């Protein structure tokens, strides 16, 4: 038996929510002191507190609860707006250590629960969004990605979680999703591929698909940026993309945000002006050729960049395999 489970959680997990609720109510009626002790157990999980809130309200236990539980109830009210919350309007958008601790507890003890309750999902989604956006807590990303895939497999809402994960603009999110390309579950592979814009329908072995994408990600990381697209606005959003102009000129950035090119010398500026007027197919060919040439020989690439774009394009068309 897990010693880190509270008494009430043991009943809930082993015998179900109904038995847990009945046991708690029996203490509320017969031994209020014990009821308060159990609800304030430091090992109590958020799902257990959430499930017992009607009894807490019925037996007027709110004022007897510890700060963590009171704060969690206020956050629930703040999010769901079903009951009045005493929290200020900006409570979840400002840094507050107590709020962080409560939200982290809510997420860490509640993210693995398969609670088929849209309100509960909404609370977890907001907790994730605040932990990532306000507190930049990247330690929760593996669990967040896990929830996204589990919910998607069951046809449940994932839009808010995906938005929160990509809004962080951290390439670790992409790497976590890419790992699912190795899954034995075909649907999971297809979903992962859709999130990172990879074609999974070509019959390539999953391991090869993953290795190929990982290599691509490593090569293109300096030019990668997050687009701010989301499922809220598009059915097939591209969550990240490659700045093809920066890739062509080898002008990487560290912010993972789309930024205009600056401080170009005369040669680069003239090349960029012509590059912008080319077709998407030509841009893709030149940028990929430029990248692969740099990987093989920086000096040859520098000589290549001294040519006009017409000459560069001819070389890329005549020797496409040499730098692939």
Short mmCIF file of the C-alpha atoms (twelve columns), coordinates in Angstrom:
data_MODEL
# 
_entry.id   MODEL 
# 
loop_
_atom_site.group_PDB 
_atom_site.id 
_atom_site.type_symbol 
_atom_site.label_atom_id 
_atom_site.label_alt_id 
_atom_site.label_comp_id 
_atom_site.label_asym_id 
_atom_site.label_seq_id 
_atom_site.Cartn_x 
_atom_site.Cartn_y 
_atom_site.Cartn_z 
_atom_site.pdbx_PDB_model_num 
ATOM 1   C CA . UNK A 1   0.000   0.000  0.000   1 
ATOM 2   C CA . UNK A 2   1.265   3.460  -0.875  1 
ATOM 3   C CA . UNK A 3   2.045   5.138  2.459   1 
ATOM 4   C CA . UNK A 4   1.834   8.545  0.779   1 
ATOM 5   C CA . UNK A 5   -1.880  8.122  0.176   1 
ATOM 6   C CA . UNK A 6   -4.268  9.812  2.569   1 
ATOM 7   C CA . UNK A 7   -6.855  7.728  4.421   1 
ATOM 8   C CA . UNK A 8   -9.634  9.135  2.246   1 
ATOM 9   C CA . UNK A 9   -7.686  8.537  -0.974  1 
ATOM 10  C CA . UNK A 10  -7.150  4.904  -0.032  1 
ATOM 11  C CA . UNK A 11  -10.888 4.417  0.266   1 
ATOM 12  C CA . UNK A 12  -11.538 6.350  -2.947  1 
ATOM 13  C CA . UNK A 13  -8.986  4.406  -4.984  1 
ATOM 14  C CA . UNK A 14  -9.734  0.964  -3.561  1 
ATOM 15  C CA . UNK A 15  -13.496 1.202  -3.098  1 
ATOM 16  C CA . UNK A 16  -14.642 4.107  -5.285  1 
ATOM 17  C CA . UNK A 17  -15.887 7.672  -4.923  1 
ATOM 18  C CA . UNK A 18  -19.227 6.721  -3.425  1 
ATOM 19  C CA . UNK A 19  -17.678 4.729  -0.553  1 
ATOM 20  C CA . UNK A 20  -15.184 7.526  0.075   1 
ATOM 21  C CA . UNK A 21  -17.973 10.108 0.219   1 
ATOM 22  C CA . UNK A 22  -20.013 7.963  2.578   1 
ATOM 23  C CA . UNK A 23  -17.048 7.418  4.892   1 
ATOM 24  C CA . UNK A 24  -16.281 11.130 5.006   1 
ATOM 25  C CA . UNK A 25  -19.904 12.065 5.709   1 
ATOM 26  C CA . UNK A 26  -20.059 9.518  8.524   1 
ATOM 27  C CA . UNK A 27  -17.137 11.302 10.170  1 
ATOM 28  C CA . UNK A 28  -18.738 14.712 9.558   1 
ATOM 29  C CA . UNK A 29  -21.815 13.478 11.427  1 
ATOM 30  C CA . UNK A 30  -20.188 11.357 14.140  1 
ATOM 31  C CA . UNK A 31  -16.702 12.762 14.616  1 
ATOM 32  C CA . UNK A 32  -16.235 16.227 13.150  1 
ATOM 33  C CA . UNK A 33  -12.690 16.435 14.542  1 
ATOM 34  C CA . UNK A 34  -11.689 13.344 12.551  1 
ATOM 35  C CA . UNK A 35  -13.391 14.678 9.426   1 
ATOM 36  C CA . UNK A 36  -11.303 17.856 9.653   1 
ATOM 37  C CA . UNK A 37  -8.151  15.844 10.310  1 
ATOM 38  C CA . UNK A 38  -8.753  13.653 7.250   1 
ATOM 39  C CA . UNK A 39  -9.606  16.504 4.864   1 
ATOM 40  C CA . UNK A 40  -6.483  18.373 5.995   1 
ATOM 41  C CA . UNK A 41  -4.197  15.375 5.572   1 
ATOM 42  C CA . UNK A 42  -0.994  16.631 3.868   1 
ATOM 43  C CA . UNK A 43  -1.190  13.623 1.513   1 
ATOM 44  C CA . UNK A 44  -4.765  14.327 0.413   1 
ATOM 45  C CA . UNK A 45  -5.019  14.557 -3.368  1 
ATOM 46  C CA . UNK A 46  -6.759  17.316 -5.243  1 
ATOM 47  C CA . UNK A 47  -9.237  14.913 -6.925  1 
ATOM 48  C CA . UNK A 48  -10.277 13.697 -3.494  1 
ATOM 49  C CA . UNK A 49  -10.824 17.238 -2.225  1 
ATOM 50  C CA . UNK A 50  -12.736 18.114 -5.404  1 
ATOM 51  C CA . UNK A 51  -14.993 15.089 -5.022  1 
ATOM 52  C CA . UNK A 52  -15.720 15.851 -1.355  1 
ATOM 53  C CA . UNK A 53  -16.466 19.568 -1.783  1 
ATOM 54  C CA . UNK A 54  -20.284 19.114 -1.665  1 
ATOM 55  C CA . UNK A 55  -19.906 17.435 1.750   1 
ATOM 56  C CA . UNK A 56  -17.470 20.127 2.915   1 
ATOM 57  C CA . UNK A 57  -20.062 22.734 2.017   1 
ATOM 58  C CA . UNK A 58  -23.004 20.812 3.521   1 
ATOM 59  C CA . UNK A 59  -21.269 20.323 6.851   1 
ATOM 60  C CA . UNK A 60  -19.705 23.820 6.987   1 
ATOM 61  C CA . UNK A 61  -16.105 22.603 7.108   1 
ATOM 62  C CA . UNK A 62  -14.579 25.305 4.907   1 
ATOM 63  C CA . UNK A 63  -13.339 27.461 7.795   1 
ATOM 64  C CA . UNK A 64  -11.797 24.397 9.456   1 
ATOM 65  C CA . UNK A 65  -9.715  23.482 6.442   1 
ATOM 66  C CA . UNK A 66  -6.028  24.277 6.072   1 
ATOM 67  C CA . UNK A 67  -4.726  27.064 3.816   1 
ATOM 68  C CA . UNK A 68  -3.963  24.739 0.901   1 
ATOM 69  C CA . UNK A 69  -7.520  23.443 0.752   1 
ATOM 70  C CA . UNK A 70  -9.113  26.862 1.258   1 
ATOM 71  C CA . UNK A 71  -6.928  28.323 -1.457  1 
ATOM 72  C CA . UNK A 72  -7.792  25.455 -3.800  1 
ATOM 73  C CA . UNK A 73  -11.509 26.042 -3.211  1 
ATOM 74  C CA . UNK A 74  -11.079 29.759 -3.909  1 
ATOM 75  C CA . UNK A 75  -9.159  28.979 -7.102  1 
ATOM 76  C CA . UNK A 76  -11.921 26.579 -8.192  1 
ATOM 77  C CA . UNK A 77  -14.515 29.294 -7.598  1 
ATOM 78  C CA . UNK A 78  -12.290 31.817 -9.389  1 
ATOM 79  C CA . UNK A 79  -12.009 29.557 -12.445 1 
ATOM 80  C CA . UNK A 80  -15.517 28.154 -12.675 1 
ATOM 81  C CA . UNK A 81  -17.317 31.288 -11.450 1 
ATOM 82  C CA . UNK A 82  -20.063 29.068 -10.016 1 
ATOM 83  C CA . UNK A 83  -19.639 30.504 -6.535  1 
ATOM 84  C CA . UNK A 84  -18.139 33.785 -5.384  1 
ATOM 85  C CA . UNK A 85  -14.375 33.868 -5.022  1 
ATOM 86  C CA . UNK A 86  -12.602 36.166 -2.577  1 
ATOM 87  C CA . UNK A 87  -9.515  36.305 -4.787  1 
ATOM 88  C CA . UNK A 88  -8.546  39.505 -6.653  1 
ATOM 89  C CA . UNK A 89  -9.259  39.624 -10.381 1 
ATOM 90  C CA . UNK A 90  -5.581  39.311 -11.323 1 
ATOM 91  C CA . UNK A 91  -4.802  36.526 -8.833  1 
ATOM 92  C CA . UNK A 92  -3.663  33.943 -11.393 1 
ATOM 93  C CA . UNK A 93  -1.697  36.393 -13.521 1 
ATOM 94  C CA . UNK A 94  0.663   37.686 -10.809 1 
ATOM 95  C CA . UNK A 95  3.523   35.879 -9.089  1 
ATOM 96  C CA . UNK A 96  2.454   34.564 -5.714  1 
ATOM 97  C CA . UNK A 97  4.270   31.737 -3.947  1 
ATOM 98  C CA . UNK A 98  1.176   30.506 -2.134  1 
ATOM 99  C CA . UNK A 99  -0.829  30.381 -5.365  1 
ATOM 100 C CA . UNK A 100 2.033   28.539 -7.059  1 
ATOM 101 C CA . UNK A 101 2.237   25.908 -4.322  1 
ATOM 102 C CA . UNK A 102 -1.510  25.306 -4.424  1 
ATOM 103 C CA . UNK A 103 -1.658  25.099 -8.225  1 
ATOM 104 C CA . UNK A 104 1.331   22.744 -8.277  1 
ATOM 105 C CA . UNK A 105 -0.350  20.497 -5.701  1 
ATOM 106 C CA . UNK A 106 -3.593  20.539 -7.689  1 
ATOM 107 C CA . UNK A 107 -1.766  19.553 -10.854 1 
ATOM 108 C CA . UNK A 108 0.730   17.046 -9.446  1 
ATOM 109 C CA . UNK A 109 -1.879  15.089 -7.467  1 
ATOM 110 C CA . UNK A 110 -4.641  15.531 -10.016 1 
ATOM 111 C CA . UNK A 111 -3.120  15.169 -13.470 1 
ATOM 112 C CA . UNK A 112 -3.069  11.360 -13.527 1 
ATOM 113 C CA . UNK A 113 -6.682  10.955 -12.500 1 
ATOM 114 C CA . UNK A 114 -9.124  9.858  -15.194 1 
ATOM 115 C CA . UNK A 115 -11.918 12.148 -14.026 1 
ATOM 116 C CA . UNK A 116 -14.531 12.378 -16.779 1 
ATOM 117 C CA . UNK A 117 -15.758 15.771 -15.660 1 
ATOM 118 C CA . UNK A 118 -15.494 18.776 -17.985 1 
ATOM 119 C CA . UNK A 119 -15.357 21.205 -15.063 1 
ATOM 120 C CA . UNK A 120 -12.493 19.252 -13.514 1 
ATOM 121 C CA . UNK A 121 -10.667 19.212 -16.860 1 
ATOM 122 C CA . UNK A 122 -11.149 22.963 -17.105 1 
ATOM 123 C CA . UNK A 123 -9.589  23.465 -13.674 1 
ATOM 124 C CA . UNK A 124 -6.570  21.310 -14.593 1 
ATOM 125 C CA . UNK A 125 -6.228  23.162 -17.916 1 
ATOM 126 C CA . UNK A 126 -6.154  26.551 -16.200 1 
ATOM 127 C CA . UNK A 127 -3.688  25.280 -13.588 1 
ATOM 128 C CA . UNK A 128 -1.412  24.106 -16.411 1 
ATOM 129 C CA . UNK A 129 -1.736  27.407 -18.253 1 
ATOM 130 C CA . UNK A 130 -0.824  29.440 -15.156 1 
ATOM 131 C CA . UNK A 131 2.049   27.162 -14.129 1 
ATOM 132 C CA . UNK A 132 3.542   27.383 -17.619 1 
ATOM 133 C CA . UNK A 133 2.734   30.950 -18.603 1 
ATOM 134 C CA . UNK A 134 3.014   32.827 -15.299 1 
ATOM 135 C CA . UNK A 135 5.514   30.672 -13.398 1 
ATOM 136 C CA . UNK A 136 7.443   29.182 -16.374 1 
ATOM 137 C CA . UNK A 137 7.445   25.807 -14.604 1 
ATOM 138 C CA . UNK A 138 8.788   23.549 -17.360 1 
ATOM 139 C CA . UNK A 139 9.073   20.598 -14.972 1 
ATOM 140 C CA . UNK A 140 5.407   19.780 -15.640 1 
ATOM 141 C CA . UNK A 141 5.801   19.547 -19.443 1 
ATOM 142 C CA . UNK A 142 6.252   15.743 -19.618 1 
ATOM 143 C CA . UNK A 143 3.058   15.251 -17.614 1 
ATOM 144 C CA . UNK A 144 1.205   17.860 -19.692 1 
ATOM 145 C CA . UNK A 145 2.145   16.134 -22.945 1 
ATOM 146 C CA . UNK A 146 1.082   12.810 -21.422 1 
ATOM 147 C CA . UNK A 147 -2.345  14.241 -20.563 1 
ATOM 148 C CA . UNK A 148 -2.727  15.644 -24.085 1 
ATOM 149 C CA . UNK A 149 -2.165  12.227 -25.657 1 
ATOM 150 C CA . UNK A 150 -4.365  10.383 -23.164 1 
ATOM 151 C CA . UNK A 151 -7.226  12.810 -23.648 1 
ATOM 152 C CA . UNK A 152 -6.876  12.758 -27.415 1 
ATOM 153 C CA . UNK A 153 -7.060  8.948  -27.406 1 
ATOM 154 C CA . UNK A 154 -10.408 9.218  -25.611 1 
ATOM 155 C CA . UNK A 155 -11.760 12.012 -27.801 1 
ATOM 156 C CA . UNK A 156 -11.696 14.558 -24.988 1 
ATOM 157 C CA . UNK A 157 -10.872 18.246 -25.193 1 
ATOM 158 C CA . UNK A 158 -7.183  19.023 -25.714 1 
ATOM 159 C CA . UNK A 159 -7.287  22.518 -27.261 1 
ATOM 160 C CA . UNK A 160 -6.428  24.468 -24.118 1 
ATOM 161 C CA . UNK A 161 -3.620  22.146 -23.027 1 
ATOM 162 C CA . UNK A 162 -2.002  22.163 -26.483 1 
ATOM 163 C CA . UNK A 163 -2.259  25.951 -26.604 1 
ATOM 164 C CA . UNK A 164 -0.663  26.297 -23.153 1 
ATOM 165 C CA . UNK A 165 2.158   23.888 -24.020 1 
ATOM 166 C CA . UNK A 166 3.132   25.617 -27.257 1 
ATOM 167 C CA . UNK A 167 2.599   29.125 -25.872 1 
ATOM 168 C CA . UNK A 168 5.638   28.528 -23.662 1 
ATOM 169 C CA . UNK A 169 7.802   28.585 -26.832 1 
ATOM 170 C CA . UNK A 170 10.116  25.899 -25.500 1 
ATOM 171 C CA . UNK A 171 11.510  23.340 -27.995 1 
ATOM 172 C CA . UNK A 172 11.380  20.741 -25.201 1 
ATOM 173 C CA . UNK A 173 7.656   20.486 -25.984 1 
ATOM 174 C CA . UNK A 174 8.429   19.483 -29.557 1 
ATOM 175 C CA . UNK A 175 10.960  16.876 -28.429 1 
ATOM 176 C CA . UNK A 176 8.473   15.346 -25.977 1 
ATOM 177 C CA . UNK A 177 5.828   15.098 -28.685 1 
ATOM 178 C CA . UNK A 178 8.329   13.721 -31.202 1 
ATOM 179 C CA . UNK A 179 9.086   10.814 -28.852 1 
ATOM 180 C CA . UNK A 180 5.548   9.600  -29.531 1 
ATOM 181 C CA . UNK A 181 6.519   8.969  -33.152 1 
ATOM 182 C CA . UNK A 182 8.065   5.739  -31.849 1 
ATOM 183 C CA . UNK A 183 4.786   4.563  -30.333 1 
ATOM 184 C CA . UNK A 184 3.319   1.182  -31.258 1 
ATOM 185 C CA . UNK A 185 -0.096  2.854  -31.334 1 
ATOM 186 C CA . UNK A 186 -0.800  3.987  -34.901 1 
ATOM 187 C CA . UNK A 187 -3.271  6.664  -33.800 1 
ATOM 188 C CA . UNK A 188 -0.771  8.080  -31.321 1 
ATOM 189 C CA . UNK A 189 1.887   8.257  -34.028 1 
ATOM 190 C CA . UNK A 190 -0.502  10.030 -36.397 1 
ATOM 191 C CA . UNK A 191 -1.490  12.529 -33.730 1 
ATOM 192 C CA . UNK A 192 2.133   13.228 -32.795 1 
ATOM 193 C CA . UNK A 193 2.992   13.666 -36.475 1 
ATOM 194 C CA . UNK A 194 0.150   16.152 -36.919 1 
ATOM 195 C CA . UNK A 195 1.401   18.247 -33.985 1 
ATOM 196 C CA . UNK A 196 4.933   18.501 -35.397 1 
ATOM 197 C CA . UNK A 197 3.923   18.632 -39.085 1 
ATOM 198 C CA . UNK A 198 5.429   15.314 -40.146 1 
ATOM 199 C CA . UNK A 199 3.999   13.007 -42.808 1 
ATOM 200 C CA . UNK A 200 3.373   9.670  -41.081 1 
ATOM 201 C CA . UNK A 201 1.458   8.036  -43.944 1 
ATOM 202 C CA . UNK A 202 4.477   7.077  -46.067 1 
ATOM 203 C CA . UNK A 203 4.908   3.658  -44.461 1 
ATOM 204 C CA . UNK A 204 8.263   4.529  -42.872 1 
ATOM 205 C CA . UNK A 205 9.243   2.537  -39.791 1 
ATOM 206 C CA . UNK A 206 8.408   4.474  -36.623 1 
ATOM 207 C CA . UNK A 207 11.991  4.438  -35.357 1 
ATOM 208 C CA . UNK A 208 13.278  5.726  -38.697 1 
ATOM 209 C CA . UNK A 209 10.567  8.383  -38.722 1 
ATOM 210 C CA . UNK A 210 11.588  9.523  -35.234 1 
ATOM 211 C CA . UNK A 211 15.305  9.534  -36.018 1 
ATOM 212 C CA . UNK A 212 14.728  11.438 -39.243 1 
ATOM 213 C CA . UNK A 213 12.632  14.070 -37.506 1 
ATOM 214 C CA . UNK A 214 15.104  14.354 -34.612 1 
ATOM 215 C CA . UNK A 215 17.918  14.998 -37.077 1 
ATOM 216 C CA . UNK A 216 15.792  17.554 -38.902 1 
ATOM 217 C CA . UNK A 217 14.963  19.274 -35.608 1 
ATOM 218 C CA . UNK A 218 18.621  19.420 -34.621 1 
ATOM 219 C CA . UNK A 219 19.569  20.989 -37.983 1 
ATOM 220 C CA . UNK A 220 16.719  23.490 -38.029 1 
ATOM 221 C CA . UNK A 221 16.618  24.427 -34.343 1 
ATOM 222 C CA . UNK A 222 18.512  27.737 -34.862 1 
ATOM 223 C CA . UNK A 223 15.841  28.926 -37.298 1 
ATOM 224 C CA . UNK A 224 12.778  27.517 -35.569 1 
ATOM 225 C CA . UNK A 225 10.013  29.741 -34.245 1 
ATOM 226 C CA . UNK A 226 6.588   29.217 -32.677 1 
ATOM 227 C CA . UNK A 227 3.721   30.570 -34.742 1 
ATOM 228 C CA . UNK A 228 1.052   31.192 -32.049 1 
ATOM 229 C CA . UNK A 229 -1.414  29.204 -34.155 1 
ATOM 230 C CA . UNK A 230 -3.817  27.001 -32.192 1 
ATOM 231 C CA . UNK A 231 -6.751  24.609 -32.462 1 
ATOM 232 C CA . UNK A 232 -8.984  27.455 -31.295 1 
ATOM 233 C CA . UNK A 233 -8.619  29.127 -34.686 1 
ATOM 234 C CA . UNK A 234 -7.498  26.424 -37.149 1 
ATOM 235 C CA . UNK A 235 -8.295  22.729 -37.542 1 
ATOM 236 C CA . UNK A 236 -4.723  21.926 -38.621 1 
ATOM 237 C CA . UNK A 237 -2.467  24.586 -37.110 1 
ATOM 238 C CA . UNK A 238 1.288   24.690 -37.672 1 
ATOM 239 C CA . UNK A 239 2.513   25.243 -34.139 1 
ATOM 240 C CA . UNK A 240 6.085   25.886 -35.191 1 
ATOM 241 C CA . UNK A 241 7.849   26.706 -38.446 1 
ATOM 242 C CA . UNK A 242 11.291  27.364 -39.879 1 
ATOM 243 C CA . UNK A 243 12.298  30.903 -40.776 1 
ATOM 244 C CA . UNK A 244 13.489  29.992 -44.235 1 
ATOM 245 C CA . UNK A 245 15.244  33.327 -44.806 1 
ATOM 246 C CA . UNK A 246 17.367  32.893 -41.686 1 
ATOM 247 C CA . UNK A 247 18.086  29.303 -42.665 1 
ATOM 248 C CA . UNK A 248 19.323  30.410 -46.083 1 
ATOM 249 C CA . UNK A 249 21.600  33.128 -44.635 1 
ATOM 250 C CA . UNK A 250 22.561  31.163 -41.498 1 
ATOM 251 C CA . UNK A 251 21.183  33.824 -39.149 1 
ATOM 252 C CA . UNK A 252 19.914  31.786 -36.214 1 
ATOM 253 C CA . UNK A 253 18.143  33.198 -33.166 1 
ATOM 254 C CA . UNK A 254 17.677  31.899 -29.617 1 
ATOM 255 C CA . UNK A 255 14.233  33.279 -28.780 1 
ATOM 256 C CA . UNK A 256 12.131  30.878 -30.912 1 
ATOM 257 C CA . UNK A 257 10.085  33.888 -31.991 1 
ATOM 258 C CA . UNK A 258 9.798   35.264 -35.517 1 
ATOM 259 C CA . UNK A 259 12.050  38.311 -35.758 1 
ATOM 260 C CA . UNK A 260 13.060  40.451 -38.750 1 
ATOM 261 C CA . UNK A 261 16.608  40.178 -40.029 1 
ATOM 262 C CA . UNK A 262 18.814  43.127 -39.077 1 
ATOM 263 C CA . UNK A 263 22.447  44.241 -39.473 1 
ATOM 264 C CA . UNK A 264 22.851  42.594 -42.884 1 
ATOM 265 C CA . UNK A 265 25.913  43.446 -44.943 1 
ATOM 266 C CA . UNK A 266 25.447  44.600 -48.520 1 
ATOM 267 C CA . UNK A 267 25.913  41.141 -50.020 1 
ATOM 268 C CA . UNK A 268 23.429  39.481 -47.635 1 
ATOM 269 C CA . UNK A 269 20.908  42.273 -48.066 1 
ATOM 270 C CA . UNK A 270 20.944  41.985 -51.864 1 
ATOM 271 C CA . UNK A 271 20.670  38.198 -51.708 1 
ATOM 272 C CA . UNK A 272 17.765  38.431 -49.287 1 
ATOM 273 C CA . UNK A 273 15.900  40.885 -51.512 1 
ATOM 274 C CA . UNK A 274 16.067  38.467 -54.455 1 
ATOM 275 C CA . UNK A 275 15.343  35.461 -52.216 1 
ATOM 276 C CA . UNK A 276 12.079  37.015 -51.031 1 
ATOM 277 C CA . UNK A 277 10.824  37.288 -54.613 1 
ATOM 278 C CA . UNK A 278 11.366  33.598 -55.400 1 
ATOM 279 C CA . UNK A 279 8.784   30.822 -55.348 1 
ATOM 280 C CA . UNK A 280 8.289   28.764 -52.195 1 
ATOM 281 C CA . UNK A 281 9.778   25.728 -53.946 1 
ATOM 282 C CA . UNK A 282 12.919  27.655 -54.904 1 
ATOM 283 C CA . UNK A 283 13.256  29.098 -51.396 1 
ATOM 284 C CA . UNK A 284 12.997  25.638 -49.883 1 
ATOM 285 C CA . UNK A 285 15.592  24.250 -52.298 1 
ATOM 286 C CA . UNK A 286 18.080  27.062 -51.681 1 
ATOM 287 C CA . UNK A 287 17.692  27.110 -47.901 1 
ATOM 288 C CA . UNK A 288 18.093  23.344 -47.635 1 
ATOM 289 C CA . UNK A 289 21.081  23.346 -49.981 1 
ATOM 290 C CA . UNK A 290 22.621  26.192 -47.979 1 
ATOM 291 C CA . UNK A 291 22.178  24.299 -44.708 1 
ATOM 292 C CA . UNK A 292 23.585  21.033 -46.018 1 
ATOM 293 C CA . UNK A 293 26.568  22.749 -47.635 1 
ATOM 294 C CA . UNK A 294 27.397  24.460 -44.322 1 
ATOM 295 C CA . UNK A 295 27.322  21.097 -42.565 1 
ATOM 296 C CA . UNK A 296 29.886  19.697 -45.025 1 
ATOM 297 C CA . UNK A 297 32.171  22.686 -45.559 1 
ATOM 298 C CA . UNK A 298 31.808  26.182 -44.123 1 
ATOM 299 C CA . UNK A 299 34.454  27.565 -46.489 1 
ATOM 300 C CA . UNK A 300 32.668  26.173 -49.558 1 
ATOM 301 C CA . UNK A 301 29.434  27.613 -48.273 1 
ATOM 302 C CA . UNK A 302 31.013  31.052 -47.863 1 
ATOM 303 C CA . UNK A 303 32.300  30.874 -51.441 1 
ATOM 304 C CA . UNK A 304 28.877  29.758 -52.602 1 
ATOM 305 C CA . UNK A 305 27.258  32.741 -50.902 1 
ATOM 306 C CA . UNK A 306 29.507  35.062 -52.926 1 
ATOM 307 C CA . UNK A 307 27.681  33.947 -56.083 1 
ATOM 308 C CA . UNK A 308 24.504  35.490 -57.384 1 
ATOM 309 C CA . UNK A 309 21.299  33.689 -56.465 1 
ATOM 310 C CA . UNK A 310 20.860  32.533 -60.070 1 
ATOM 311 C CA . UNK A 311 24.214  30.742 -59.881 1 
ATOM 312 C CA . UNK A 312 23.353  29.359 -56.438 1 
ATOM 313 C CA . UNK A 313 20.046  28.042 -57.743 1 
ATOM 314 C CA . UNK A 314 21.690  26.402 -60.742 1 
ATOM 315 C CA . UNK A 315 24.174  24.653 -58.457 1 
ATOM 316 C CA . UNK A 316 21.387  23.477 -56.173 1 
ATOM 317 C CA . UNK A 317 19.415  22.143 -59.156 1 
ATOM 318 C CA . UNK A 318 22.431  20.456 -60.739 1 
ATOM 319 C CA . UNK A 319 23.802  18.930 -57.534 1 
ATOM 320 C CA . UNK A 320 20.739  18.276 -55.319 1 
ATOM 321 C CA . UNK A 321 22.034  14.993 -53.966 1 
ATOM 322 C CA . UNK A 322 25.564  16.098 -53.120 1 
ATOM 323 C CA . UNK A 323 24.397  18.087 -50.078 1 
ATOM 324 C CA . UNK A 324 21.521  15.897 -48.977 1 
# 
